Amino acid sequence: MDGESDDRHPGLHSEQRWHPSWAPFRGMGWDEFSGMEASEKVPLFTRDGRIYDCLFAQQFDRRLLDRLCRVADKLRSITKTRDGDMFVGSLLFDKRAILVFNQPSSRTFLSFQNACHILGMKTSEIRDVSTSSFAKGESDNDSVRTFSSYVHLMIMRMKEPGLVEKTAWHLNSGTNRPVPVINAGSGTDQHPTQALLDVYTMERCLEGGIDGKCIVMVGDLKRGRTVRSLSYMMRNYKGVSITYVSPEQFRMGKDILDFLDRHGIKYSETDDF
């Protein structure tokens, strides 16, 4: 197999076919799809009632967030022993993942790579797009379709806004062998997995968890994709208020503030730290 994604070389996932939950989106172009609200997009990135592609914070509800925190606690405990670490390493030993990072990263890259290794997954990586087919003029769609034929999971960190979501959309709606895509940071859009880590940290470290707390977010809020994702996730907690601290030119975007207003989440803005 030469890695090309066509009928002659169906690749690793040729057995996968169009999933019923994606039917409403078949034939829909990217421009039309990308203009939809996140809540309307969720079915395309869902399979059998579970998140299939992890792309934006609006995919998570309180029940799932609490469950993920419990699972993380159990994994932290189990992997402290040699036998436990070996057990966890056997869970996904037959799976492969690729990390496609076209944006400088050390902590995020190593976090995902080590998470894969802890679960037993083998990893490959593309960190310099100048050495890949992207640099030869191959389209993004052709490149990611080829990458997906080698692996069971794609983890992507891209400087271009919307490209991670577009990749998942293309694999789900334009091929017969999608693989899950995880957003490890997309332009100035969102960084849902970092927000998940922030939620887990606050649930562990704040007495009584996040409910009823005032969460202060500081810095470049206009371009900060993690604070955008975290703001979305706050709708899942009771009695939360948010204080945004930044210079006026770096204030949180209106789309986030409108979202908070719609969900009755109190917030304030200030430039005084």
Secondary structure, DSSP 4 states (H G I P E B T S, - for coil): --S--BTTB--TTTT----GGGGGGTT--HHHHHTS-HHHHGGGGEETTEESSB--GGG--HHHHHHHHHHHHHHHHHTTSHHHHHHHHTTTTT-EEEEEE-S--SHHHHHHHHHHHHTT-EEEEE--GGGSGGGGT--HHHHHHHHHTT-SEEEEEESSTTHHHHHHHHHHHH-S----EEEEEETTTB-HHHHHHHHHHHHHHSTT-STTPEEEEES-TTT-HHHHHHHHHGGGSTT-EEEEE--GGGPPPHHHHHHHHHTT-EEEEES--
